[in-house]
Amino acid sequence: MENYDGESVIQLGDTEFTLDPKDFPNLKNYKGQTLVHTDGTTLLGSDDKSGVAEIMTLADYLLNINPDFEHGEIRVGFGPDPSSFKRWKNPSRPSVFSGRSNSGSAL
């Protein structure tokens, strides 16, 4: 939701759930800002979506917006759960991340 007015009730998807500034007065602090929210019916919650958005924003910055910024090879991977990330880092299992640095994080 772009340019939130700080007063509107936010409908959470097709559910009966809402975020109402009467119940959540802190919403007024976000007037004019973009809000990222979820209806809570998927496994990927708002915090994960925000994390993915941040990672992709960084990738866009490094690869497209500021291509002169010096950096190493960039590879981004997303999996369905933290155990997937552990498998990517497993040196005995070939993948697109084999032979790469073992730094990174799972959402």
C-alpha positions as CSV (number, residue, x, y, z in Angstrom):
1,M,0.0,0.0,0.0
2,E,1.7,3.2,-1.2
3,N,1.3,6.6,0.4
4,Y,-0.8,5.4,3.4
5,D,-3.0,8.2,4.7
6,G,-2.6,7.2,8.4
7,E,-6.4,6.9,8.8
8,S,-7.8,4.2,6.5
9,V,-8.6,0.7,7.8
10,I,-6.3,-1.8,6.0
11,Q,-8.1,-4.9,4.7
12,L,-5.9,-7.9,5.0
13,G,-6.5,-9.8,1.8
14,D,-9.9,-11.6,1.4
15,T,-10.1,-12.4,5.1
16,E,-12.2,-10.8,7.8
17,F,-9.0,-9.4,9.4
18,T,-8.2,-5.7,9.3
19,L,-5.7,-3.2,10.8
20,D,-7.7,-0.3,12.1
21,P,-5.9,2.8,13.4
22,K,-8.5,2.9,16.3
23,D,-7.1,-0.5,17.4
24,F,-3.5,0.2,16.3
25,P,-2.9,3.9,16.9
26,N,0.8,3.5,15.8
27,L,-0.5,3.2,12.2
28,K,-0.8,7.0,12.2
29,N,3.0,7.2,12.4
30,Y,3.2,5.8,8.9
31,K,1.3,8.5,7.1
32,G,2.8,9.0,3.6
33,Q,4.8,5.8,3.7
34,T,4.5,2.5,1.8
35,L,3.2,-0.3,4.0
36,V,4.0,-4.0,3.2
37,H,1.5,-6.3,4.8
38,T,0.1,-9.8,4.5
39,D,-3.2,-11.4,5.2
40,G,-1.4,-14.1,7.3
41,T,-2.8,-17.0,5.2
42,T,0.5,-18.0,3.6
43,L,3.6,-19.5,5.1
44,L,5.6,-16.5,3.8
45,G,4.7,-13.7,6.3
46,S,5.3,-10.0,6.0
47,D,8.7,-10.2,7.7
48,D,9.9,-12.7,5.0
49,K,8.4,-10.6,2.2
50,S,10.2,-7.5,3.5
51,G,13.4,-9.5,3.7
52,V,13.1,-10.6,0.1
53,A,12.3,-7.1,-1.0
54,E,15.4,-5.8,0.8
55,I,17.7,-8.4,-0.8
56,M,16.3,-7.8,-4.2
57,T,16.6,-4.0,-3.8
58,L,20.3,-4.5,-2.9
59,A,20.8,-6.8,-5.9
60,D,19.1,-4.2,-8.2
61,Y,21.4,-1.4,-6.7
62,L,24.6,-3.4,-7.2
63,L,23.7,-4.7,-10.7
64,N,21.6,-2.0,-12.3
65,I,21.5,1.3,-10.4
66,N,25.2,1.5,-9.5
67,P,27.0,-1.0,-11.8
68,D,30.4,0.7,-11.1
69,F,30.3,-0.3,-7.5
70,E,33.0,-2.9,-7.1
71,H,31.8,-6.3,-5.8
72,G,32.4,-10.0,-6.3
73,E,30.1,-12.4,-8.0
74,I,26.5,-12.1,-6.8
75,R,24.2,-15.1,-6.5
76,V,20.9,-14.9,-4.8
77,G,18.9,-18.0,-3.8
78,F,15.6,-18.4,-2.0
79,G,14.3,-21.7,-0.6
80,P,11.1,-22.8,1.0
81,D,12.6,-23.2,4.5
82,P,15.8,-22.7,6.5
83,S,16.8,-26.3,6.0
84,S,17.0,-25.6,2.3
85,F,19.7,-23.1,3.0
86,K,21.7,-25.6,5.0
87,R,21.6,-28.0,2.0
88,W,22.9,-25.2,-0.3
89,K,25.9,-24.7,2.1
90,N,26.6,-28.4,2.3
91,P,30.0,-28.9,0.5
92,S,29.1,-32.5,-0.4
93,R,26.0,-31.5,-2.4
94,P,26.6,-29.9,-5.8
95,S,24.5,-26.8,-6.4
96,V,24.7,-23.3,-8.0
97,F,26.4,-22.3,-4.7
98,S,29.1,-25.0,-4.7
99,G,32.6,-23.7,-4.4
100,R,31.3,-20.4,-3.2
101,S,31.6,-18.6,0.1
102,N,29.6,-20.1,2.9
103,S,28.3,-16.7,4.0
104,G,24.7,-15.9,3.8
105,S,21.5,-16.2,5.7
106,A,18.1,-17.9,5.6
107,L,15.0,-15.9,6.0
